[in-house]
Amino acid sequence: MKVLVTGGTGFIGSKLVDKLVNRGATITCLVRQGGISNPAAKTVVGDLTYPDFILPDEEYDIVYHLAAAWPGEKDKKILRAVNYDGTVNLFSLLKDKTKFIVYVSGLGVFGNPENNIIDENSPIKPHTEYAKLRLEAQKFLESNCKEHKIAFSVAYLGDVYGNGGWFKKILVERLKKGSFRMPGSGEYYRSFVHVDDVVSALESIIEKNAINQSFVITDSTPVTFKNFVSLVCKELGTKEPGTIPIILAKAVMGGDFVNLLTTSTKTSNEKIAKLCDFAYKSYSEGIPATISEMKS
């Protein structure tokens, strides 16, 4: 199986690459700079925001599109260039070279569900510019994949934690330094998922040939952000953080990022749980394992 992964140097992408390589797949990673740590993966350096970028003349059974600007990016031109224009450019390069595209997005496209549980049938109504761009890119791919008879599925990820990414840099390292502050009260619900379970879910979508579908990928236990952080503090042996008014948090971290974080989001993972077994069905299992890994 030949697979192309965009965003292969990222927190999720690098782990996905490792797992697919171990499975025996031939992996090509598109990166803007540097290279892939896994020597078995081929690296193609290029920037999808440039429409004249050229991919090698190869065909791919699967394309995982993970590359995206993060929601804390304040420059709207960069957000559009990476999240939408980059997707358009990618498809133009792949429309005759692949059979199946998996687009990796986030729960932000569901907007503010209030007290409703999010699943694959929930209404899509993003309430941030970031999520609107992600949805715009998704709709572009859905429409054009259908026109070109390419299978397409989308994965809506919850807040992904593990030994790396935002969890390590923004939360754990700052908690250790005593510099992390909770935006608002922290009483808003979040739906988390361990990075290993994200990778298993993405792999299972391909294994089970789950084409032309959508999947909510989270664990089965929504939790308030305050309680999530409290458990992290307990495992680290650090003091619990103070709070910062949401308006000040937006000034520091960006309005879209804080709006996404502080919107209560509870999900059902019933559909994806039928495709794969989760190693960590709850944050209460995943956090101790993650902190233990970091300490070792």
DAURPE-V256484 format. One record per residue. N is the residue number from 1. RES is the residue in one letter. OMEGA is omega in whole degrees, -180 to 180 (NA if undefined). Layout:
BEGIN
n: [N,N]
res: [RES,RES]
omega: [OMEGA,OMEGA]
END
This chain:
BEGIN
n: [1,2,3,4,5,6,7,8,9,10,11,12,13,14,15,16,17,18,19,20,21,22,23,24,25,26,27,28,29,30,31,32,33,34,35,36,37,38,39,40,41,42,43,44,45,46,47,48,49,50,51,52,53,54,55,56,57,58,59,60,61,62,63,64,65,66,67,68,69,70,71,72,73,74,75,76,77,78,79,80,81,82,83,84,85,86,87,88,89,90,91,92,93,94,95,96,97,98,99,100,101,102,103,104,105,106,107,108,109,110,111,112,113,114,115,116,117,118,119,120,121,122,123,124,125,126,127,128,129,130,131,132,133,134,135,136,137,138,139,140,141,142,143,144,145,146,147,148,149,150,151,152,153,154,155,156,157,158,159,160,161,162,163,164,165,166,167,168,169,170,171,172,173,174,175,176,177,178,179,180,181,182,183,184,185,186,187,188,189,190,191,192,193,194,195,196,197,198,199,200,201,202,203,204,205,206,207,208,209,210,211,212,213,214,215,216,217,218,219,220,221,222,223,224,225,226,227,228,229,230,231,232,233,234,235,236,237,238,239,240,241,242,243,244,245,246,247,248,249,250,251,252,253,254,255,256,257,258,259,260,261,262,263,264,265,266,267,268,269,270,271,272,273,274,275,276,277,278,279,280,281,282,283,284,285,286,287,288,289,290,291,292,293,294,295,296]
res: [M,K,V,L,V,T,G,G,T,G,F,I,G,S,K,L,V,D,K,L,V,N,R,G,A,T,I,T,C,L,V,R,Q,G,G,I,S,N,P,A,A,K,T,V,V,G,D,L,T,Y,P,D,F,I,L,P,D,E,E,Y,D,I,V,Y,H,L,A,A,A,W,P,G,E,K,D,K,K,I,L,R,A,V,N,Y,D,G,T,V,N,L,F,S,L,L,K,D,K,T,K,F,I,V,Y,V,S,G,L,G,V,F,G,N,P,E,N,N,I,I,D,E,N,S,P,I,K,P,H,T,E,Y,A,K,L,R,L,E,A,Q,K,F,L,E,S,N,C,K,E,H,K,I,A,F,S,V,A,Y,L,G,D,V,Y,G,N,G,G,W,F,K,K,I,L,V,E,R,L,K,K,G,S,F,R,M,P,G,S,G,E,Y,Y,R,S,F,V,H,V,D,D,V,V,S,A,L,E,S,I,I,E,K,N,A,I,N,Q,S,F,V,I,T,D,S,T,P,V,T,F,K,N,F,V,S,L,V,C,K,E,L,G,T,K,E,P,G,T,I,P,I,I,L,A,K,A,V,M,G,G,D,F,V,N,L,L,T,T,S,T,K,T,S,N,E,K,I,A,K,L,C,D,F,A,Y,K,S,Y,S,E,G,I,P,A,T,I,S,E,M,K,S]
omega: [179,-174,171,179,170,-177,-175,177,-178,-178,-180,-175,-178,179,176,179,-180,-177,-180,176,179,179,179,180,174,-170,169,-180,175,-179,180,179,179,-178,180,-179,180,-175,-180,-179,177,-179,172,-178,179,-176,-178,179,176,-174,-180,178,-177,174,173,-177,180,174,-177,177,-177,170,172,-180,180,-173,179,171,-177,-173,176,177,-175,-179,-176,179,178,179,-180,-178,-177,-170,179,-177,179,178,178,-180,179,-179,-180,179,-171,-170,177,-171,-178,-179,-170,176,174,-179,-177,-176,-178,-178,-179,-179,179,177,180,-177,-176,-178,-178,176,-180,167,-174,180,-179,180,177,-179,-176,-179,173,179,179,-178,177,177,179,179,178,178,178,-179,176,-179,180,-177,-175,174,178,-179,-177,177,175,177,-177,172,-179,178,178,-176,169,179,-173,179,-180,-178,-179,176,-177,-176,-180,-173,-174,-175,-173,-177,180,175,179,-179,-177,-176,179,176,-180,175,-179,-175,-175,-177,177,-178,175,177,-174,175,179,-176,179,179,174,-179,178,180,180,177,-178,177,179,-179,-177,179,-177,-174,176,-180,173,-178,170,-175,177,171,-172,-174,173,-176,174,180,179,-179,176,-180,179,179,177,179,180,-179,179,-174,180,176,176,-173,170,-178,175,178,-177,-179,177,178,179,-180,-178,-171,-180,-176,-178,-179,-178,177,178,-178,-171,174,-180,-175,175,-175,167,178,-174,-176,-177,-180,176,-179,-176,177,179,176,-177,-177,-180,174,-179,173,-174,-178,178,180,-179,-179,177,177,180,-178,-178,NA]
END
